Amino acid sequence: MTNGGLSSVSTLRSVQTRSISPENFDGWPGGGGRATEGTGAWAARDLGRGWKVSPSVVVPAGSTFELASIEGSGKITHLWITMHRDHWRSVVFRAYWDGADQPAVEVPYGDFFASGWGRFAQVSSQPVAANPHGGFNSYWPMPFNAGARLTVENTTGADIVVYYQVTYEIGGDYSGQGYLHAQWRRSNPLPDRTPHVLVDGVEGSGHYVGTYLAWGVHSPGWWGEGEIKFYLDDDDEFPTICGTGTEDYFGGASNFDVPGRGYVAFTTPYLGMPQVIRPDGLYQSQQRFGLYRWHILDPIHFATRLARVDLQALGWQRRALPAAPRRPRLHGVVLSRPTGHPSTTGAHIRHHGDQRRRGSAARGQPLGPRQPDLVAEVLTSWRVRRRTCAGRRAGQRPDRALVGVRPRRALRGARSPGPGRRRPAHVLRLTRQLVRTSATKSGCRGPRG
């Protein structure tokens, strides 16, 4: 793959440029700015036709809108699109080549533009640019020989407004070029000692051109030691290409950690970590990262198949201990350009729902290994016993505090003992032991247990 841009901009070619937008839905020559109705008609009522009457479209809830439908052969050279960031993950972007029934590209809208967390971060790469505030641009070349369709599906329960423009060329020879494919996969959480699969089962020849990863960290410590592996052609148990670490693959080093600054975001033409979302000490409790690597100058070629590309979740627990698997939240977009009919790749999108564990403690059952809850119960009881000790100094009965005192609830799902009811024996014994030790130090003998 050659690098275009400045090296080829001076070359004159016998092609024509067309553009599809809400101001010219079919890209017809001389068809722009003719709208008399549209989302901007009221604002342009005093200006008239040709003054931004139809700059956008409204996509109803649960429906699919066709951004572009192009006949014949050509190549999409640029896509600009924007919508509210609340919809970046809930809108699905699809692309179909040469009349295929199955999409070659099927990816959440934001992830296709390296923005998978629903929050803006500047991306300044060669094929993808995300600009303030939510202006998404794709320069991935998308050639086709017998037609192209681009759609967005609104999976939300509300109507959304979409602004877009698709620029393409016609009149060239695109017969020897590959079709762009992209798919999205999610692991949340990633099972223990299980690599996250980015793509598998691609048949035919082609080359792998890029990865975007939205990585969510669920545990403390460094997370980016995992290796990325490319299983090409006849590879089975072991891959042809094996990386040396996650931060290495995305072009960084030493945990992306600059002393005194911590994680440092960066964006370059071919690789970057443009997004670092830090905990805010309130509702946003986990770290989130967005990373991309575009294999434009270094495409990964395969002759017969791309068997699999996967990535390990691996990190360091602490110094002098070996690397330990992590269980992150991963969302990945994979871009490849296999040759042949686009349906041969079986491009698809997979959603894996969140797996959450819930548990509650029943009253009177052993606390088990939940040490924080055990400590909370003991400390609550200790406050009651201090009142008992003070009461004894005043000549009151030391056991009177066990009756009619209702401690604060300490275990989620467990009821506190009411008046006249005693605590479970295992809690009471721990409480009395703690009271006896502390009360003796203060000169007040605790109750015998």
C-alpha beads as a LAMMPS data file, in Angstrom:
LAMMPS data file: protein, C-alpha beads

449 atoms
448 bonds

1 atom types
1 bond types

-500.0 500.0 xlo xhi
-500.0 500.0 ylo yhi
-500.0 500.0 zlo zhi

Masses

1 110.0

Atoms # bond

1 1 1 0.000 0.000 0.000
2 1 1 1.401 3.355 -0.984
3 1 1 0.932 6.498 0.998
4 1 1 -1.201 8.935 -0.968
5 1 1 -1.723 12.499 0.085
6 1 1 0.883 14.987 -1.055
7 1 1 2.762 12.442 -3.175
8 1 1 -0.214 11.967 -5.505
9 1 1 -2.155 15.228 -5.275
10 1 1 -0.383 16.645 -8.327
11 1 1 -1.393 13.692 -10.521
12 1 1 -4.248 14.546 -12.878
13 1 1 -6.849 11.774 -13.258
14 1 1 -9.846 11.374 -15.511
15 1 1 -12.427 10.980 -12.735
16 1 1 -15.361 13.037 -11.482
17 1 1 -16.162 14.015 -7.899
18 1 1 -19.670 13.707 -6.460
19 1 1 -21.126 14.453 -3.034
20 1 1 -24.218 13.212 -1.196
21 1 1 -25.751 15.163 1.685
22 1 1 -29.204 16.280 2.893
23 1 1 -28.839 19.104 0.334
24 1 1 -28.312 16.576 -2.493
25 1 1 -29.509 13.096 -1.568
26 1 1 -28.484 11.365 -4.824
27 1 1 -25.301 13.293 -5.620
28 1 1 -26.623 14.361 -8.995
29 1 1 -24.605 17.060 -10.849
30 1 1 -26.191 20.444 -10.209
31 1 1 -28.521 18.891 -7.627
32 1 1 -27.265 20.666 -4.526
33 1 1 -29.065 23.492 -2.727
34 1 1 -32.423 22.856 -4.444
35 1 1 -34.349 21.817 -1.312
36 1 1 -37.509 23.683 -0.389
37 1 1 -38.253 21.573 2.690
38 1 1 -35.992 20.285 5.440
39 1 1 -34.755 20.715 8.994
40 1 1 -33.573 24.259 8.239
41 1 1 -36.644 25.466 6.349
42 1 1 -38.042 27.513 9.248
43 1 1 -34.704 29.200 9.971
44 1 1 -34.283 29.995 6.261
45 1 1 -37.847 31.190 5.710
46 1 1 -36.722 34.779 5.055
47 1 1 -33.777 33.734 2.891
48 1 1 -35.431 31.246 0.577
49 1 1 -34.172 28.375 -1.528
50 1 1 -30.441 27.704 -1.521
51 1 1 -29.864 29.084 1.976
52 1 1 -29.337 25.988 4.108
53 1 1 -32.880 24.725 3.885
54 1 1 -31.966 21.042 4.391
55 1 1 -28.679 20.646 6.312
56 1 1 -29.610 17.499 8.250
57 1 1 -32.052 14.617 8.584
58 1 1 -34.134 13.245 11.442
59 1 1 -33.831 9.492 11.967
60 1 1 -36.884 8.168 13.854
61 1 1 -36.453 5.870 16.839
62 1 1 -35.834 2.263 15.875
63 1 1 -35.425 2.983 12.152
64 1 1 -32.614 2.772 9.606
65 1 1 -31.711 5.685 7.370
66 1 1 -29.822 5.358 4.096
67 1 1 -27.042 7.914 4.024
68 1 1 -25.982 7.136 0.466
69 1 1 -26.908 4.817 -2.393
70 1 1 -24.479 4.862 -5.317
71 1 1 -24.771 2.877 -8.537
72 1 1 -21.930 1.562 -10.686
73 1 1 -18.276 1.684 -9.735
74 1 1 -16.473 4.325 -7.734
75 1 1 -14.644 5.068 -4.508
76 1 1 -15.762 6.887 -1.382
77 1 1 -12.930 9.225 -0.437
78 1 1 -14.324 11.120 2.566
79 1 1 -17.177 10.842 5.035
80 1 1 -18.063 13.636 7.444
81 1 1 -20.860 13.071 9.953
82 1 1 -22.006 14.351 13.336
83 1 1 -24.746 13.733 15.866
84 1 1 -25.188 14.197 19.618
85 1 1 -22.648 12.242 21.662
86 1 1 -25.423 10.455 23.585
87 1 1 -25.916 8.335 20.454
88 1 1 -22.320 7.461 19.564
89 1 1 -22.620 3.900 20.866
90 1 1 -26.327 3.314 20.187
91 1 1 -26.257 4.125 16.448
92 1 1 -24.921 1.371 14.163
93 1 1 -23.031 2.331 11.010
94 1 1 -23.116 -0.113 8.070
95 1 1 -21.652 -0.265 4.566
96 1 1 -22.621 -2.627 1.735
97 1 1 -20.572 -3.196 -1.422
98 1 1 -21.666 -4.432 -4.853
99 1 1 -25.258 -5.233 -3.933
100 1 1 -24.394 -7.602 -1.064
101 1 1 -27.142 -8.478 1.425
102 1 1 -24.718 -8.651 4.348
103 1 1 -22.794 -5.539 5.418
104 1 1 -19.035 -5.435 5.039
105 1 1 -18.866 -2.747 7.741
106 1 1 -21.054 -3.112 10.832
107 1 1 -19.765 -1.067 13.761
108 1 1 -21.153 1.284 16.420
109 1 1 -20.965 4.782 15.027
110 1 1 -18.520 6.201 17.585
111 1 1 -16.147 3.226 17.494
112 1 1 -15.723 3.516 13.723
113 1 1 -14.310 6.995 14.354
114 1 1 -12.070 5.905 17.279
115 1 1 -14.473 7.385 19.846
116 1 1 -15.971 4.464 21.730
117 1 1 -16.673 5.935 25.165
118 1 1 -19.282 8.543 24.280
119 1 1 -16.967 11.386 25.287
120 1 1 -15.022 13.605 22.927
121 1 1 -11.261 13.276 22.526
122 1 1 -9.262 14.799 19.694
123 1 1 -8.129 12.207 17.128
124 1 1 -5.673 13.499 14.531
125 1 1 -4.761 10.490 12.407
126 1 1 -4.467 10.068 8.665
127 1 1 -7.590 7.949 8.030
128 1 1 -9.723 9.141 10.968
129 1 1 -10.164 12.577 12.521
130 1 1 -12.448 13.393 15.445
131 1 1 -12.695 17.170 15.843
132 1 1 -14.517 19.500 18.259
133 1 1 -17.187 18.844 19.149
134 1 1 -18.052 15.527 17.553
135 1 1 -17.187 16.270 13.935
136 1 1 -16.191 12.791 12.718
137 1 1 -14.196 12.313 9.516
138 1 1 -13.179 9.146 7.705
139 1 1 -10.614 9.152 4.907
140 1 1 -10.543 5.374 4.557
141 1 1 -10.697 4.683 0.790
142 1 1 -13.823 2.615 0.097
143 1 1 -13.788 1.379 -3.523
144 1 1 -16.647 -0.597 -5.069
145 1 1 -17.423 -2.042 -8.501
146 1 1 -21.187 -2.491 -8.615
147 1 1 -22.749 -0.076 -6.183
148 1 1 -22.448 1.060 -2.569
149 1 1 -24.853 1.741 0.292
150 1 1 -24.169 3.460 3.628
151 1 1 -26.756 3.343 6.435
152 1 1 -27.180 4.292 10.086
153 1 1 -29.568 2.468 12.404
154 1 1 -31.069 4.305 15.351
155 1 1 -31.456 1.684 18.088
156 1 1 -32.614 4.213 20.700
157 1 1 -36.140 5.093 21.721
158 1 1 -35.865 8.717 20.578
159 1 1 -35.488 10.511 17.246
160 1 1 -31.991 11.756 16.431
161 1 1 -30.685 14.484 14.138
162 1 1 -27.811 13.583 11.787
163 1 1 -25.661 15.889 9.683
164 1 1 -23.484 14.210 7.062
165 1 1 -21.705 14.481 3.717
166 1 1 -20.333 11.616 1.603
167 1 1 -17.732 12.507 -1.025
168 1 1 -16.857 9.973 -3.715
169 1 1 -15.372 9.681 -7.173
170 1 1 -16.515 7.867 -10.312
171 1 1 -14.986 7.140 -13.669
172 1 1 -11.844 5.288 -12.537
173 1 1 -10.762 1.663 -12.678
174 1 1 -11.295 0.051 -9.262
175 1 1 -11.295 -3.603 -10.295
176 1 1 -8.003 -4.484 -8.612
177 1 1 -8.708 -2.846 -5.257
178 1 1 -9.921 -4.472 -2.067
179 1 1 -13.135 -3.784 -0.178
180 1 1 -13.045 -2.182 3.246
181 1 1 -14.386 -4.409 6.028
182 1 1 -14.849 -3.581 9.703
183 1 1 -16.455 -5.383 12.627
184 1 1 -16.939 -4.791 16.342
185 1 1 -16.656 -7.184 19.261
186 1 1 -17.076 -6.740 22.976
187 1 1 -15.887 -8.635 26.066
188 1 1 -17.305 -7.364 29.361
189 1 1 -15.774 -8.656 31.477
190 1 1 -13.068 -10.575 29.682
191 1 1 -12.910 -14.110 31.176
192 1 1 -9.817 -15.041 33.146
193 1 1 -6.822 -16.098 31.008
194 1 1 -8.813 -15.659 27.809
195 1 1 -7.550 -13.400 24.990
196 1 1 -9.926 -10.882 23.479
197 1 1 -10.561 -11.885 19.856
198 1 1 -10.462 -8.919 17.481
199 1 1 -11.278 -10.846 14.307
200 1 1 -11.293 -14.447 13.093
201 1 1 -12.335 -16.627 10.184
202 1 1 -11.492 -14.249 7.313
203 1 1 -11.098 -16.294 4.118
204 1 1 -9.264 -15.177 0.986
205 1 1 -6.361 -12.812 0.429
206 1 1 -6.085 -9.285 1.739
207 1 1 -4.359 -7.204 4.357
208 1 1 -5.169 -6.038 7.865
209 1 1 -5.155 -2.252 8.104
210 1 1 -6.117 -1.181 11.599
211 1 1 -7.362 -1.621 15.158
212 1 1 -9.273 0.621 17.518
213 1 1 -9.676 -0.487 21.126
214 1 1 -11.825 0.942 23.913
215 1 1 -10.266 -0.499 27.074
216 1 1 -11.987 -0.314 30.440
217 1 1 -9.948 -1.166 33.545
218 1 1 -11.757 -3.021 36.346
219 1 1 -8.837 -3.616 38.727
220 1 1 -5.961 -1.514 40.073
221 1 1 -2.459 -1.643 38.686
222 1 1 -0.936 -1.644 35.229
223 1 1 -2.978 -3.398 32.550
224 1 1 -1.096 -3.173 29.254
225 1 1 1.401 -6.065 29.153
226 1 1 -0.726 -8.331 26.948
227 1 1 0.565 -9.456 23.554
228 1 1 -1.335 -9.061 20.286
229 1 1 -1.061 -12.056 17.956
230 1 1 -1.782 -12.407 14.240
231 1 1 -2.503 -15.946 13.002
232 1 1 -1.946 -15.822 9.238
233 1 1 -2.633 -18.366 6.478
234 1 1 -1.634 -21.809 7.839
235 1 1 -0.976 -20.731 11.441
236 1 1 -2.625 -22.972 14.013
237 1 1 -1.379 -23.069 17.609
238 1 1 1.250 -20.369 17.275
239 1 1 1.061 -17.081 15.325
240 1 1 3.364 -15.651 12.709
241 1 1 3.285 -12.207 14.327
242 1 1 3.459 -11.850 18.104
243 1 1 3.791 -8.467 19.790
244 1 1 5.650 -7.637 22.982
245 1 1 3.003 -5.699 24.888
246 1 1 -0.157 -3.647 24.506
247 1 1 1.515 -0.268 24.866
248 1 1 4.201 -1.426 22.423
249 1 1 1.631 -2.299 19.753
250 1 1 -0.006 1.114 20.058
251 1 1 3.360 2.851 19.756
252 1 1 4.040 3.790 23.378
253 1 1 6.362 2.497 26.078
254 1 1 6.783 2.237 29.845
255 1 1 3.060 2.089 30.629
256 1 1 2.367 5.397 28.798
257 1 1 3.458 6.829 32.150
258 1 1 5.469 10.056 32.059
259 1 1 6.913 10.674 35.558
260 1 1 4.966 13.374 37.302
261 1 1 2.147 13.311 34.735
262 1 1 0.835 9.746 34.747
263 1 1 -0.927 8.470 31.645
264 1 1 -0.322 10.886 28.760
265 1 1 -2.720 10.932 25.826
266 1 1 -1.292 11.289 22.316
267 1 1 -2.510 11.160 18.729
268 1 1 -0.318 10.716 15.631
269 1 1 -1.026 9.901 11.965
270 1 1 -0.838 6.121 12.437
271 1 1 -1.149 5.293 16.145
272 1 1 -2.162 6.821 19.419
273 1 1 -3.951 6.780 22.751
274 1 1 -6.099 9.894 22.334
275 1 1 -8.405 9.234 25.271
276 1 1 -7.608 8.787 28.964
277 1 1 -10.681 8.963 31.202
278 1 1 -9.733 9.152 34.867
279 1 1 -11.917 8.483 37.927
280 1 1 -13.569 11.608 39.237
281 1 1 -13.961 10.472 42.849
282 1 1 -17.753 10.315 42.536
283 1 1 -19.765 8.435 39.920
284 1 1 -16.999 7.732 37.419
285 1 1 -15.074 5.108 39.336
286 1 1 -12.933 3.339 36.711
287 1 1 -10.231 4.228 34.203
288 1 1 -11.092 4.152 30.495
289 1 1 -8.765 4.330 27.506
290 1 1 -9.133 4.702 23.740
291 1 1 -6.298 3.428 21.514
292 1 1 -5.778 3.042 17.758
293 1 1 -3.162 1.577 15.428
294 1 1 -3.495 2.013 11.652
295 1 1 -1.394 -0.340 9.511
296 1 1 -1.218 2.019 6.539
297 1 1 2.521 2.040 5.947
298 1 1 2.868 -1.473 7.391
299 1 1 -0.217 -3.499 6.329
300 1 1 -0.319 -7.113 7.504
301 1 1 -0.757 -9.246 4.375
302 1 1 -2.343 -12.697 4.262
303 1 1 -2.537 -14.939 1.173
304 1 1 -5.269 -17.488 1.976
305 1 1 -6.884 -16.481 5.272
306 1 1 -6.651 -14.393 8.417
307 1 1 -7.328 -17.114 10.954
308 1 1 -7.420 -14.922 14.052
309 1 1 -6.183 -11.750 15.707
310 1 1 -6.377 -11.654 19.491
311 1 1 -5.055 -9.599 22.390
312 1 1 -4.207 -10.640 25.930
313 1 1 -5.202 -8.717 29.046
314 1 1 -2.094 -8.818 31.202
315 1 1 -0.599 -6.553 33.851
316 1 1 1.693 -6.251 36.864
317 1 1 0.259 -6.587 40.345
318 1 1 3.224 -5.131 42.206
319 1 1 7.003 -5.175 42.099
320 1 1 8.742 -8.563 42.326
321 1 1 5.561 -10.459 41.387
322 1 1 4.929 -12.085 37.993
323 1 1 2.504 -10.735 35.440
324 1 1 -1.119 -11.490 36.201
325 1 1 -4.129 -11.715 33.872
326 1 1 -6.607 -8.864 33.980
327 1 1 -10.358 -8.800 33.437
328 1 1 -10.955 -5.552 31.570
329 1 1 -13.862 -4.279 29.558
330 1 1 -12.882 -4.348 25.906
331 1 1 -14.538 -3.007 22.802
332 1 1 -12.650 -3.447 19.570
333 1 1 -13.060 -2.268 16.016
334 1 1 -11.089 -4.131 13.388
335 1 1 -10.473 -2.800 9.909
336 1 1 -9.335 -5.144 7.144
337 1 1 -9.309 -5.096 3.382
338 1 1 -9.723 -8.659 2.078
339 1 1 -10.064 -8.985 -1.673
340 1 1 -12.988 -10.713 -3.349
341 1 1 -16.685 -10.473 -2.603
342 1 1 -17.333 -8.720 0.690
343 1 1 -19.714 -11.383 1.980
344 1 1 -16.876 -13.907 2.213
345 1 1 -15.590 -12.364 5.440
346 1 1 -18.805 -12.865 7.368
347 1 1 -18.497 -9.429 8.890
348 1 1 -20.812 -9.046 11.834
349 1 1 -21.326 -7.310 15.132
350 1 1 -21.540 -9.125 18.439
351 1 1 -22.961 -7.731 21.654
352 1 1 -22.072 -9.392 24.917
353 1 1 -24.150 -8.110 27.790
354 1 1 -22.671 -7.019 31.069
355 1 1 -22.177 -9.836 33.527
356 1 1 -22.753 -8.704 37.068
357 1 1 -22.648 -10.697 40.274
358 1 1 -25.025 -9.876 43.022
359 1 1 -25.117 -11.346 46.510
360 1 1 -26.684 -10.667 49.846
361 1 1 -26.069 -11.883 53.364
362 1 1 -28.955 -13.482 55.233
363 1 1 -29.422 -12.695 58.905
364 1 1 -27.831 -15.288 61.132
365 1 1 -25.568 -16.732 58.402
366 1 1 -21.747 -16.753 58.740
367 1 1 -20.075 -13.715 57.333
368 1 1 -17.485 -15.794 55.466
369 1 1 -14.636 -13.983 53.699
370 1 1 -16.341 -10.584 53.427
371 1 1 -13.946 -8.850 55.800
372 1 1 -15.130 -5.268 55.173
373 1 1 -18.683 -6.194 56.246
374 1 1 -17.352 -8.058 59.278
375 1 1 -15.381 -5.016 60.366
376 1 1 -18.410 -2.781 59.870
377 1 1 -20.530 -5.043 62.066
378 1 1 -17.914 -5.177 64.819
379 1 1 -17.369 -1.424 64.800
380 1 1 -21.099 -0.773 64.995
381 1 1 -21.404 -3.142 67.952
382 1 1 -18.432 -1.490 69.628
383 1 1 -20.250 1.813 69.651
384 1 1 -23.127 0.168 71.485
385 1 1 -20.755 -1.414 74.009
386 1 1 -19.049 1.893 74.754
387 1 1 -22.400 3.196 75.847
388 1 1 -22.756 0.094 78.059
389 1 1 -19.368 0.773 79.654
390 1 1 -20.279 4.393 80.325
391 1 1 -23.585 3.275 81.772
392 1 1 -21.827 0.899 84.150
393 1 1 -19.736 3.772 85.470
394 1 1 -23.004 5.531 86.252
395 1 1 -24.284 2.465 88.138
396 1 1 -26.502 1.134 85.359
397 1 1 -26.768 -2.505 84.345
398 1 1 -24.117 -3.256 81.696
399 1 1 -26.398 -5.591 79.724
400 1 1 -29.152 -3.011 79.413
401 1 1 -27.630 -1.704 76.180
402 1 1 -28.364 -5.050 74.504
403 1 1 -32.058 -4.379 74.940
404 1 1 -33.763 -1.551 73.091
405 1 1 -30.631 -0.438 71.172
406 1 1 -30.875 -0.761 67.389
407 1 1 -27.409 -0.523 65.761
408 1 1 -26.964 0.866 62.276
409 1 1 -27.399 -1.637 59.456
410 1 1 -23.990 -2.992 58.461
411 1 1 -24.689 -5.784 55.995
412 1 1 -26.512 -5.141 52.736
413 1 1 -29.593 -7.325 52.664
414 1 1 -29.379 -8.242 56.376
415 1 1 -31.779 -6.987 59.061
416 1 1 -30.483 -5.511 62.286
417 1 1 -31.792 -7.080 65.510
418 1 1 -34.686 -5.185 67.002
419 1 1 -35.634 -4.657 70.646
420 1 1 -35.375 -7.830 72.683
421 1 1 -33.512 -9.705 69.913
422 1 1 -29.901 -10.796 70.140
423 1 1 -27.221 -10.705 67.466
424 1 1 -25.933 -13.923 65.846
425 1 1 -23.540 -15.713 68.146
426 1 1 -20.508 -15.430 65.866
427 1 1 -20.853 -11.634 65.737
428 1 1 -21.523 -11.339 69.447
429 1 1 -18.439 -13.331 70.392
430 1 1 -16.226 -11.146 68.226
431 1 1 -17.844 -8.062 69.704
432 1 1 -17.353 -9.174 73.285
433 1 1 -13.735 -10.066 72.638
434 1 1 -13.102 -6.616 71.194
435 1 1 -14.977 -4.912 74.051
436 1 1 -13.136 -6.880 76.727
437 1 1 -9.764 -5.863 75.341
438 1 1 -10.601 -2.193 74.815
439 1 1 -12.646 -1.711 77.957
440 1 1 -9.947 -3.202 80.192
441 1 1 -7.445 -0.693 78.828
442 1 1 -9.777 2.136 79.697
443 1 1 -10.408 0.862 83.248
444 1 1 -13.911 -0.517 82.628
445 1 1 -14.369 -4.298 82.629
446 1 1 -16.535 -5.471 79.764
447 1 1 -19.286 -8.073 80.086
448 1 1 -18.256 -11.708 80.296
449 1 1 -18.953 -13.847 77.186

Bonds

1 1 1 2
2 1 2 3
3 1 3 4
4 1 4 5
5 1 5 6
6 1 6 7
7 1 7 8
8 1 8 9
9 1 9 10
10 1 10 11
11 1 11 12
12 1 12 13
13 1 13 14
14 1 14 15
15 1 15 16
16 1 16 17
17 1 17 18
18 1 18 19
19 1 19 20
20 1 20 21
21 1 21 22
22 1 22 23
23 1 23 24
24 1 24 25
25 1 25 26
26 1 26 27
27 1 27 28
28 1 28 29
29 1 29 30
30 1 30 31
31 1 31 32
32 1 32 33
33 1 33 34
34 1 34 35
35 1 35 36
36 1 36 37
37 1 37 38
38 1 38 39
39 1 39 40
40 1 40 41
41 1 41 42
42 1 42 43
43 1 43 44
44 1 44 45
45 1 45 46
46 1 46 47
47 1 47 48
48 1 48 49
49 1 49 50
50 1 50 51
51 1 51 52
52 1 52 53
53 1 53 54
54 1 54 55
55 1 55 56
56 1 56 57
57 1 57 58
58 1 58 59
59 1 59 60
60 1 60 61
61 1 61 62
62 1 62 63
63 1 63 64
64 1 64 65
65 1 65 66
66 1 66 67
67 1 67 68
68 1 68 69
69 1 69 70
70 1 70 71
71 1 71 72
72 1 72 73
73 1 73 74
74 1 74 75
75 1 75 76
76 1 76 77
77 1 77 78
78 1 78 79
79 1 79 80
80 1 80 81
81 1 81 82
82 1 82 83
83 1 83 84
84 1 84 85
85 1 85 86
86 1 86 87
87 1 87 88
88 1 88 89
89 1 89 90
90 1 90 91
91 1 91 92
92 1 92 93
93 1 93 94
94 1 94 95
95 1 95 96
96 1 96 97
97 1 97 98
98 1 98 99
99 1 99 100
100 1 100 101
101 1 101 102
102 1 102 103
103 1 103 104
104 1 104 105
105 1 105 106
106 1 106 107
107 1 107 108
108 1 108 109
109 1 109 110
110 1 110 111
111 1 111 112
112 1 112 113
113 1 113 114
114 1 114 115
115 1 115 116
116 1 116 117
117 1 117 118
118 1 118 119
119 1 119 120
120 1 120 121
121 1 121 122
122 1 122 123
123 1 123 124
124 1 124 125
125 1 125 126
126 1 126 127
127 1 127 128
128 1 128 129
129 1 129 130
130 1 130 131
131 1 131 132
132 1 132 133
133 1 133 134
134 1 134 135
135 1 135 136
136 1 136 137
137 1 137 138
138 1 138 139
139 1 139 140
140 1 140 141
141 1 141 142
142 1 142 143
143 1 143 144
144 1 144 145
145 1 145 146
146 1 146 147
147 1 147 148
148 1 148 149
149 1 149 150
150 1 150 151
151 1 151 152
152 1 152 153
153 1 153 154
154 1 154 155
155 1 155 156
156 1 156 157
157 1 157 158
158 1 158 159
159 1 159 160
160 1 160 161
161 1 161 162
162 1 162 163
163 1 163 164
164 1 164 165
165 1 165 166
166 1 166 167
167 1 167 168
168 1 168 169
169 1 169 170
170 1 170 171
171 1 171 172
172 1 172 173
173 1 173 174
174 1 174 175
175 1 175 176
176 1 176 177
177 1 177 178
178 1 178 179
179 1 179 180
180 1 180 181
181 1 181 182
182 1 182 183
183 1 183 184
184 1 184 185
185 1 185 186
186 1 186 187
187 1 187 188
188 1 188 189
189 1 189 190
190 1 190 191
191 1 191 192
192 1 192 193
193 1 193 194
194 1 194 195
195 1 195 196
196 1 196 197
197 1 197 198
198 1 198 199
199 1 199 200
200 1 200 201
201 1 201 202
202 1 202 203
203 1 203 204
204 1 204 205
205 1 205 206
206 1 206 207
207 1 207 208
208 1 208 209
209 1 209 210
210 1 210 211
211 1 211 212
212 1 212 213
213 1 213 214
214 1 214 215
215 1 215 216
216 1 216 217
217 1 217 218
218 1 218 219
219 1 219 220
220 1 220 221
221 1 221 222
222 1 222 223
223 1 223 224
224 1 224 225
225 1 225 226
226 1 226 227
227 1 227 228
228 1 228 229
229 1 229 230
230 1 230 231
231 1 231 232
232 1 232 233
233 1 233 234
234 1 234 235
235 1 235 236
236 1 236 237
237 1 237 238
238 1 238 239
239 1 239 240
240 1 240 241
241 1 241 242
242 1 242 243
243 1 243 244
244 1 244 245
245 1 245 246
246 1 246 247
247 1 247 248
248 1 248 249
249 1 249 250
250 1 250 251
251 1 251 252
252 1 252 253
253 1 253 254
254 1 254 255
255 1 255 256
256 1 256 257
257 1 257 258
258 1 258 259
259 1 259 260
260 1 260 261
261 1 261 262
262 1 262 263
263 1 263 264
264 1 264 265
265 1 265 266
266 1 266 267
267 1 267 268
268 1 268 269
269 1 269 270
270 1 270 271
271 1 271 272
272 1 272 273
273 1 273 274
274 1 274 275
275 1 275 276
276 1 276 277
277 1 277 278
278 1 278 279
279 1 279 280
280 1 280 281
281 1 281 282
282 1 282 283
283 1 283 284
284 1 284 285
285 1 285 286
286 1 286 287
287 1 287 288
288 1 288 289
289 1 289 290
290 1 290 291
291 1 291 292
292 1 292 293
293 1 293 294
294 1 294 295
295 1 295 296
296 1 296 297
297 1 297 298
298 1 298 299
299 1 299 300
300 1 300 301
301 1 301 302
302 1 302 303
303 1 303 304
304 1 304 305
305 1 305 306
306 1 306 307
307 1 307 308
308 1 308 309
309 1 309 310
310 1 310 311
311 1 311 312
312 1 312 313
313 1 313 314
314 1 314 315
315 1 315 316
316 1 316 317
317 1 317 318
318 1 318 319
319 1 319 320
320 1 320 321
321 1 321 322
322 1 322 323
323 1 323 324
324 1 324 325
325 1 325 326
326 1 326 327
327 1 327 328
328 1 328 329
329 1 329 330
330 1 330 331
331 1 331 332
332 1 332 333
333 1 333 334
334 1 334 335
335 1 335 336
336 1 336 337
337 1 337 338
338 1 338 339
339 1 339 340
340 1 340 341
341 1 341 342
342 1 342 343
343 1 343 344
344 1 344 345
345 1 345 346
346 1 346 347
347 1 347 348
348 1 348 349
349 1 349 350
350 1 350 351
351 1 351 352
352 1 352 353
353 1 353 354
354 1 354 355
355 1 355 356
356 1 356 357
357 1 357 358
358 1 358 359
359 1 359 360
360 1 360 361
361 1 361 362
362 1 362 363
363 1 363 364
364 1 364 365
365 1 365 366
366 1 366 367
367 1 367 368
368 1 368 369
369 1 369 370
370 1 370 371
371 1 371 372
372 1 372 373
373 1 373 374
374 1 374 375
375 1 375 376
376 1 376 377
377 1 377 378
378 1 378 379
379 1 379 380
380 1 380 381
381 1 381 382
382 1 382 383
383 1 383 384
384 1 384 385
385 1 385 386
386 1 386 387
387 1 387 388
388 1 388 389
389 1 389 390
390 1 390 391
391 1 391 392
392 1 392 393
393 1 393 394
394 1 394 395
395 1 395 396
396 1 396 397
397 1 397 398
398 1 398 399
399 1 399 400
400 1 400 401
401 1 401 402
402 1 402 403
403 1 403 404
404 1 404 405
405 1 405 406
406 1 406 407
407 1 407 408
408 1 408 409
409 1 409 410
410 1 410 411
411 1 411 412
412 1 412 413
413 1 413 414
414 1 414 415
415 1 415 416
416 1 416 417
417 1 417 418
418 1 418 419
419 1 419 420
420 1 420 421
421 1 421 422
422 1 422 423
423 1 423 424
424 1 424 425
425 1 425 426
426 1 426 427
427 1 427 428
428 1 428 429
429 1 429 430
430 1 430 431
431 1 431 432
432 1 432 433
433 1 433 434
434 1 434 435
435 1 435 436
436 1 436 437
437 1 437 438
438 1 438 439
439 1 439 440
440 1 440 441
441 1 441 442
442 1 442 443
443 1 443 444
444 1 444 445
445 1 445 446
446 1 446 447
447 1 447 448
448 1 448 449
